[in-house]
Amino acid sequence: RANPGLFDHLLYEKTYCGLFDNAKIREHVPSFVCEWTLEKGLRAICDWYESDSAARITDPEKERLENELCDMYEAWMNQIAQ
């Protein structure tokens, strides 16, 4: 409600959860063995993100809105705590 146009892409990205399996690769290449653990894959993603300065560029409008929403949430939490 705060700014729907800024988040239109979320409808398509988050409507359906992702289902990831390796059934196709196992069917076509039964000898395939994944040598990467989940931890190794996540670490590689984090390392890439931290080394790629372009990945950390933020949209100033989104940043402002996110900060505003966080401030509103904090004020609301303080209000209900009293």
MODELLER restraints for C-alpha pairs under 7 A, 6 or more apart:
rsr = mdl.restraints
at = mdl.atoms
rsr.add(forms.Gaussian(group=physical.xy_distance, feature=features.Distance(at['CA:26:A'], at['CA:32:A']), mean=6.59, stdev=0.5))
rsr.add(forms.Gaussian(group=physical.xy_distance, feature=features.Distance(at['CA:49:A'], at['CA:55:A']), mean=6.07, stdev=0.5))
